[in-house]
């Protein structure tokens, strides 16, 4: 049975984290473990995570960033730490479980069946027979953004921003997370841009050959989301920054812009570090 470690970035999730859902899933027959990254929360998130870790130290590991670094950096640091576990696959998932945990084994099965693939992106496709529940305004803003992202990247991608991703633990994939991201919320687009940039200077397969968008069976808007429709303007600037940094013809292939928050260091203790 293939194994997976899923990174869960958490910022002020003490009231929203569905602890019981994680515990029930952990009791099922699969080889999935979780690494929760507390991104400098100011509420009781760390206390909640400590209790979850104590309930099952093997399935639930926790890592604390002393200051809020943003979701992009929390995911990046979590993914790099999870790599030490030696799992077959590493991914990240939104803490509110807008994408049900049941999709994780499906993602793993897809990578098992397709050794040519390296990356699975969850895709919120509104098809008959699927339970994709999304507010209309967010759906249509998402379609506009997806079109803009496809144009910036030069590839047809349906949904970059779904918070459910899974990666094969290959050196090429790990390289995507080595440097801090230049954007806070569009790092999923950045991952694709980094692959496209690297494929221009290294013998990598085209991004279309290694990334698979998996149409989800279920997804739902969860109350309390930190993303707002007004963030659309920021997203436009973010796409422009990604294009300028990685994809413009004159861009330096090795260029990386340090994010404004720097590179924060995590808590000295990683609970369950040897076995996330």
Residue pairs with C-beta under 8 A, 6 or more apart in sequence:
1 30
1 31
2 31
2 88
2 89
2 108
2 111
2 112
3 31
3 32
3 33
3 87
3 88
3 89
4 31
4 32
4 33
4 87
4 88
4 89
4 90
4 91
4 104
4 108
4 166
5 32
5 33
5 34
5 35
5 82
5 85
5 87
5 89
5 90
5 91
5 276
6 32
6 33
6 34
6 35
6 90
6 91
6 92
6 93
6 104
6 166
7 34
7 35
7 37
7 75
7 78
7 79
7 82
7 90
7 91
7 92
7 93
8 34
8 35
8 36
8 37
8 78
8 92
8 93
8 94
8 95
9 37
9 39
9 71
9 74
9 75
9 78
9 92
9 94
9 95
10 17
10 36
10 37
10 38
10 39
10 41
10 45
10 49
10 74
10 95
11 38
11 39
11 40
11 41
11 45
11 68
11 71
11 74
11 226
12 41
12 42
12 43
12 45
13 41
13 45
13 48
13 95
13 96
14 41
14 43
14 44
14 45
14 47
14 48
15 43
16 95
16 96
16 222
16 224
17 45
17 48
17 49
17 95
17 96
18 96
18 97
19 48
19 51
19 52
21 97
21 101
22 34
22 52
22 60
22 101
23 52
23 55
23 56
25 32
25 101
25 102
26 32
26 34
26 56
26 59
26 60
30 104
30 105
30 108
32 59
32 104
32 105
32 108
33 58
33 59
33 60
33 61
33 85
33 87
33 275
33 276
34 59
34 60
34 61
34 276
35 61
35 62
35 63
35 78
35 81
35 82
35 276
36 49
36 52
36 53
36 60
36 61
36 62
36 63
36 95
37 62
37 63
37 64
37 65
37 74
37 75
37 77
37 78
38 45
38 46
38 49
38 62
38 63
38 64
38 65
39 65
39 68
39 69
39 70
39 71
39 73
39 74
40 65
40 66
40 67
40 68
40 69
40 264
41 68
42 68
46 62
46 64
49 60
49 62
50 62
50 271
52 60
52 62
53 60
53 61
53 62
53 271
53 272
57 271
57 272
57 275
58 272
58 275
60 272
61 270
61 271
61 272
61 273
61 275
61 276
62 270
62 271
62 272
63 77
63 78
63 81
63 266
63 267
63 270
63 271
63 273
64 266
64 267
64 269
65 73
65 74
65 77
65 264
65 266
65 267
66 264
66 265
66 266
66 267
67 261
67 264
69 77
69 261
69 264
70 184
70 259
70 261
71 184
71 185
71 187
72 180
72 181
72 183
72 184
72 185
72 187
72 190
72 259
73 180
73 181
73 259
73 261
73 263
73 264
75 92
75 187
76 177
76 180
76 181
76 187
77 266
78 92
79 90
79 92
79 167
79 177
80 174
80 177
80 178
81 266
81 270
81 273
81 276
82 90
82 276
83 90
83 169
83 174
84 273
84 276
85 275
85 276
87 169
88 108
88 111
88 168
88 169
89 107
89 108
89 111
89 166
89 167
89 168
89 169
90 166
90 167
90 169
91 104
91 107
91 120
91 164
91 165
91 166
91 167
92 163
92 164
92 165
93 99
93 101
93 104
93 163
93 164
93 165
94 163
94 164
96 222
96 224
96 225
97 222
98 163
98 219
98 220
98 221
98 222
99 122
99 162
99 163
99 164
99 216
99 218
99 219
100 217
100 218
100 219
102 217
103 122
103 164
103 214
103 216
103 217
103 218
104 166
106 214
106 217
107 120
107 122
107 164
107 166
107 214
108 166
110 117
110 120
110 212
110 214
111 117
111 120
111 166
111 168
114 212
116 209
116 210
117 168
117 210
117 211
117 212
118 167
118 168
118 170
118 172
118 173
118 210
118 211
119 165
119 166
119 167
119 168
119 173
119 191
119 210
119 211
119 212
120 165
120 166
120 167
120 211
120 212
120 213
120 214
121 157
121 159
121 160
121 162
121 164
121 165
121 188
121 211
121 212
121 213
121 214
122 159
122 162
122 163
122 164
122 165
122 213
122 214
122 216
122 219
123 158
123 159
123 162
123 213
123 214
123 215
123 216
124 132
124 134
124 142
124 159
124 162
124 216
124 219
125 132
125 158
125 159
125 215
125 216
126 132
126 134
126 139
127 215
130 215
130 216
130 217
130 218
131 217
131 218
131 219
131 220
132 216
132 218
132 219
132 220
133 219
133 220
133 221
134 142
134 219
134 220
134 221
135 221
137 229
138 221
138 229
141 229
141 232
142 159
142 161
144 232
145 160
145 161
145 232
145 235
146 157
146 158
146 159
146 160
146 161
148 235
148 236
148 239
149 157
149 160
149 189
149 239
150 156
150 157
152 189
152 193
152 239
152 240
152 242
152 243
152 247
153 189
153 192
153 193
153 196
153 207
153 247
154 196
154 247
155 192
155 196
155 207
155 208
157 192
157 211
157 213
158 213
159 213
160 186
160 188
160 189
160 192
161 185
161 186
161 188
162 216
162 219
164 216
165 188
167 173
172 195
172 198
172 204
175 194
175 198
176 191
176 194
176 195
179 256
180 256
180 258
180 259
180 263
181 187
181 190
181 259
182 190
182 241
182 242
182 245
182 256
182 257
182 259
183 189
183 190
183 238
183 241
183 242
184 238
184 259
185 227
185 231
185 234
185 235
185 238
186 235
186 238
186 239
186 242
189 238
189 239
189 242
190 242
190 246
192 207
192 211
193 242
193 243
193 245
193 246
193 247
194 246
195 204
195 207
195 210
195 211
196 207
196 246
196 247
197 246
197 247
197 251
197 253
198 204
198 253
199 205
199 206
199 207
200 253
201 253
204 210
241 257
244 251
245 251
245 255
245 256
245 257
246 255
